[in-house]
Amino acid sequence: MIATRIFGKTGVSVSEIGFGAWAIGGTWGDVDDGVSKDALNAALDAGMTFIDTADVYGDGRSERLIAEVLRARSGARPYVATKAGRRLPKQVVEGYSEANLRAWIDRSRTNLAMDTLDLVQLHCPPSALVKSRAVFDILDKLKAEKKIADYGVSVEKISEALDAITHPGVVSIQIIFNLFRQRVAAEFLAAAKAANVAVIARVPLASGLLTGKMRHDSVFAADDHRTFNRDGAFFDKGETFSGVPFHIGLEAVEELRGLVPVNATMAAFALKWILMHEAVSVVIPGAKTPAQARANAAASALAPLPSGVMDAAKAIYDARIRSHVHSFW
């Protein structure tokens, strides 16, 4: 089974590897709802007790699939985190009004068939919003009304994460953290731990680059963000391949292969690298198939990575990746 960690100041115990439900909603190529539900069931059967979704993943498709699966299962319900804010046509501070937040949260409550949402995260909002107290006052009101149990912030930048944890009601930060985005380890994790704020590591496999299965001639579907968002045309380019140029990422992966433990996959190695940082509460790789879900879960059982391997991974980042990402997020 998957090891567990405490989810910050909530005191809730969650699996250290969770299920990232962006892919089952869409913008990752073709997805079949039946296979998606099988993948989610496989993840839960393997011991995952944390699911991350958002109201915009497939315009609610992801949330509704999660509700269908959980409705059919018995036993303890997993912790379900969703997000709100990206339904705005344009990201502006004024868009995060009480009326809008209530509408988004009520919609997610319906989609997920939950009276009280476990966790609502502001979904990569404007930096100015995170500095303001106003939006958190609204979230406190919704918490008092038991529409949400807790709230956090999903961010693009470390500066936003540091601003967010100054608000006492924030229980979690979701941020891109992986072998290609290592700045988080040096500039944020210690602050999160000191504040007892949970850290959700997203895009852990750099949109699949860190699975080691991609090649220079890999082709992605037209509706896959790895085709249409490489330059950030539709949302922050850091969400696609972690902001690393595709060919540069492939070259770095070839160097990283030499660090992968015997009988482990590149993907499992990449997930274990993240879990070597104790301030991380949960890592949320996506899975579109049962096999992918089970493979993600298996990473928890890998032996701790030696310090020499961690140092070598840092050296590869510094030599090949750092100049492309380090100063941007």
C-alpha positions in Angstrom: 0.0 0.0 0.0 1.0 3.6 -0.4 2.6 5.4 2.5 0.7 8.3 4.1 1.5 11.8 5.2 -0.3 14.4 7.2 -2.0 17.1 5.1 -0.7 20.2 6.9 -2.8 21.9 9.6 -5.9 19.9 8.6 -4.4 16.9 10.5 -5.9 14.6 7.8 -3.8 11.6 6.8 -3.6 11.2 3.0 -1.7 8.9 0.6 1.6 10.5 -0.4 0.7 9.7 -4.0 -2.7 10.9 -5.2 -4.7 10.9 -8.3 -4.5 13.9 -10.6 -7.8 14.1 -12.5 -7.0 16.7 -15.1 -6.4 14.1 -17.8 -9.7 12.4 -17.4 -11.5 15.7 -18.0 -9.8 16.4 -21.3 -7.1 18.4 -23.1 -4.8 15.4 -23.0 -6.0 13.7 -26.2 -8.8 11.2 -26.4 -10.3 10.0 -23.1 -12.9 7.3 -22.6 -15.2 7.8 -19.5 -15.3 4.0 -18.9 -11.5 3.7 -19.0 -11.2 6.8 -16.8 -13.5 5.3 -14.2 -11.5 2.1 -14.3 -8.3 4.1 -13.8 -9.7 5.9 -10.8 -10.9 2.7 -9.3 -7.5 1.1 -9.8 -5.9 4.1 -8.0 -8.3 3.8 -5.1 -7.8 0.0 -4.9 -4.0 0.6 -4.8 -4.4 2.8 -1.7 -4.7 6.4 -3.1 -6.8 8.4 -0.7 -6.3 11.9 -2.3 -7.9 13.0 -5.6 -7.2 16.4 -7.2 -9.6 17.9 -9.8 -11.0 21.3 -10.9 -14.3 22.7 -12.1 -12.8 23.4 -15.5 -11.4 20.0 -16.2 -13.7 19.0 -19.1 -16.1 21.7 -17.9 -17.1 19.6 -14.9 -16.6 16.2 -16.6 -13.7 15.2 -14.2 -15.7 16.2 -11.1 -18.8 14.2 -12.3 -16.7 11.1 -13.1 -15.2 11.2 -9.6 -18.7 11.4 -8.1 -19.9 8.4 -10.1 -17.0 6.3 -9.0 -17.2 7.3 -5.3 -21.0 6.7 -5.3 -20.5 3.1 -6.4 -17.8 2.3 -3.8 -18.1 1.4 -0.1 -15.7 2.2 2.7 -13.9 5.4 3.7 -14.2 8.2 1.1 -11.0 9.7 -0.2 -10.1 13.3 0.4 -11.2 15.3 -2.7 -9.6 18.6 -3.6 -11.1 20.8 -6.4 -10.3 24.3 -7.7 -12.2 27.4 -8.7 -11.5 30.5 -10.6 -10.5 29.5 -14.1 -14.1 29.8 -15.4 -13.5 33.5 -15.7 -13.0 34.6 -19.3 -10.1 36.7 -18.2 -8.1 36.4 -15.0 -8.8 39.7 -13.1 -9.0 40.4 -9.4 -12.6 41.7 -9.7 -13.7 38.3 -11.1 -13.2 36.7 -7.7 -16.4 38.2 -6.2 -18.5 36.6 -3.6 -21.2 35.9 -6.1 -18.8 34.2 -8.5 -17.1 32.1 -5.8 -20.5 31.0 -4.5 -21.6 30.0 -8.0 -18.4 28.1 -8.7 -18.4 26.3 -5.4 -22.1 25.4 -5.6 -21.5 24.0 -9.1 -18.7 21.8 -7.8 -20.8 20.7 -4.8 -23.4 19.5 -7.3 -20.8 17.9 -9.7 -19.1 16.1 -6.8 -22.3 15.3 -5.0 -20.8 16.7 -1.8 -22.6 19.0 0.6 -19.3 20.2 2.0 -16.2 20.2 -0.3 -13.1 18.9 1.4 -10.8 21.5 -0.2 -11.3 24.3 -2.6 -8.2 25.9 -4.2 -8.1 29.2 -5.9 -7.0 28.1 -9.4 -3.8 30.0 -10.3 -5.4 33.4 -9.6 -3.7 36.8 -10.3 -0.8 37.6 -8.1 -2.5 40.7 -6.7 -5.4 38.6 -5.5 -3.2 36.4 -3.4 -1.8 39.4 -1.7 -5.3 40.7 -0.8 -7.3 39.8 2.3 -10.7 40.2 0.6 -10.9 36.8 -1.2 -9.9 34.9 1.9 -12.6 36.7 3.9 -15.1 35.4 1.4 -13.7 31.9 1.7 -13.8 32.1 5.5 -17.5 32.9 5.2 -18.2 29.9 2.9 -16.3 27.8 5.4 -18.4 29.0 8.2 -21.5 28.1 6.1 -20.0 24.6 5.7 -20.0 24.8 1.9 -16.2 24.1 2.1 -14.2 22.5 4.9 -10.9 24.2 4.0 -9.3 26.2 1.3 -5.9 26.6 -0.4 -4.2 28.2 -3.4 -2.9 26.6 -6.6 -0.1 28.9 -7.8 2.3 29.3 -10.7 5.0 31.3 -8.9 7.0 30.7 -5.7 6.4 34.4 -4.8 2.6 33.7 -4.9 3.0 30.7 -2.7 5.0 32.7 -0.2 2.3 35.4 -0.2 -0.5 32.8 0.2 0.9 31.1 3.3 0.8 34.4 5.2 -3.1 34.1 5.3 -3.9 32.0 8.3 -6.8 30.1 6.7 -4.8 28.8 3.8 -4.1 25.1 4.5 -2.4 24.1 1.3 -0.4 25.2 -1.7 -0.4 23.4 -5.0 2.7 24.1 -7.1 4.7 22.6 -10.0 7.5 20.7 -8.4 9.6 18.0 -10.2 13.1 17.2 -11.5 12.7 20.0 -14.1 11.4 22.6 -11.6 13.7 22.3 -8.6 13.7 26.0 -7.4 10.7 25.1 -5.1 13.0 22.9 -2.9 15.4 25.8 -2.3 12.9 28.7 -1.9 9.6 27.4 -0.7 9.4 24.1 1.0 11.0 25.2 4.3 8.6 28.1 4.6 5.6 25.8 4.0 6.8 23.3 6.6 7.3 26.1 9.1 3.8 27.3 8.5 2.4 23.8 8.7 0.9 24.3 5.2 0.4 21.2 3.0 2.2 21.1 -0.3 0.6 19.4 -3.3 3.2 18.7 -6.0 1.6 19.0 -9.4 2.9 18.2 -13.0 5.3 15.8 -11.3 6.2 14.0 -14.6 6.5 17.3 -16.6 3.5 16.4 -18.8 4.9 13.0 -19.5 8.5 14.0 -20.4 9.7 12.4 -17.2 8.1 9.0 -18.0 11.0 8.5 -20.4 8.6 7.3 -23.1 8.7 10.3 -25.4 10.9 10.8 -28.4 11.8 13.7 -30.7 9.1 12.5 -33.2 6.3 12.0 -30.6 3.0 13.4 -31.9 0.2 14.6 -29.7 -3.5 15.1 -30.6 -4.7 18.5 -31.7 -6.8 18.8 -28.5 -3.8 17.9 -26.3 -2.3 20.9 -24.5 1.1 19.5 -25.4 0.3 20.4 -28.9 -1.4 23.8 -28.5 0.2 25.3 -25.4 3.9 24.8 -25.7 4.4 28.6 -25.9 1.7 29.5 -23.4 -0.9 30.5 -26.0 -3.8 29.4 -23.9 -2.5 29.3 -20.3 0.8 29.5 -18.5 3.4 27.7 -20.5 4.9 26.3 -17.3 1.9 23.9 -17.2 3.1 22.2 -20.4 6.3 20.2 -20.1 7.0 22.4 -17.0 8.0 25.2 -19.3 11.0 23.3 -20.7 11.6 23.2 -24.5 10.6 19.7 -25.6 14.0 18.8 -27.2 15.9 20.1 -24.1 13.7 18.0 -21.8 14.4 14.9 -23.9 18.1 15.4 -23.7 18.0 15.8 -19.9 15.9 12.6 -19.6 18.6 10.7 -21.4 21.1 11.8 -18.7 18.7 11.1 -15.9 18.2 7.5 -17.1 21.5 6.6 -15.6 20.2 7.5 -12.1 17.1 5.3 -12.2 17.3 2.4 -9.8 17.4 -1.2 -11.2 13.9 -2.6 -11.8 12.3 0.9 -11.5 10.8 3.0 -14.2 11.8 6.5 -15.0 8.4 7.7 -13.9 8.6 6.0 -10.5 12.1 7.5 -10.0 10.7 11.0 -10.8 7.9 10.6 -8.3 10.3 9.2 -5.6 12.6 12.2 -6.2 9.7 14.5 -5.2 8.8 12.4 -2.2 12.4 12.6 -0.9 11.4 16.1 0.2 9.5 15.7 3.5 7.6 19.0 3.2 5.7 17.6 0.3 2.3 16.2 1.5 1.1 14.6 -1.7 2.2 14.3 -5.3 -0.5 14.1 -8.0 0.5 12.4 -11.2 -2.3 12.0 -13.7 -3.5 8.6 -15.0 -5.8 7.8 -18.0 -5.6 4.0 -17.6 -5.6 1.5 -14.7 -2.0 0.5 -15.6 -0.8 4.1 -15.3 -2.6 4.4 -12.0 -1.1 1.3 -10.6 2.4 2.3 -11.8 2.1 5.6 -10.1 1.1 4.0 -6.9 4.1 1.6 -7.0 6.5 4.6 -6.7 5.8 4.9 -3.0 7.5 1.5 -2.3 10.8 2.5 -3.9 13.7 2.7 -1.5 14.9 6.2 -0.6 17.2 7.6 -3.2 20.9 7.9 -2.1 22.3 11.4 -1.5 24.6 10.9 -4.5 21.7 10.4 -6.8 19.9 13.5 -5.5 23.1 15.5 -6.0 23.5 14.1 -9.6 19.9 15.0 -10.4 20.6 18.6 -9.2 23.7 18.8 -11.4 21.7 17.7 -14.5 19.1 20.3 -13.7 21.7 23.0 -13.2 23.5 22.1 -16.5 20.5 21.5 -18.8 17.3 22.9 -17.4 17.9 25.7 -15.0 18.4 28.5 -17.6 15.1 27.7 -19.2 12.9 27.8 -16.1 14.6 29.0 -12.9 14.0 32.7 -13.1 10.4 32.5 -14.5 8.4 30.9 -11.8 
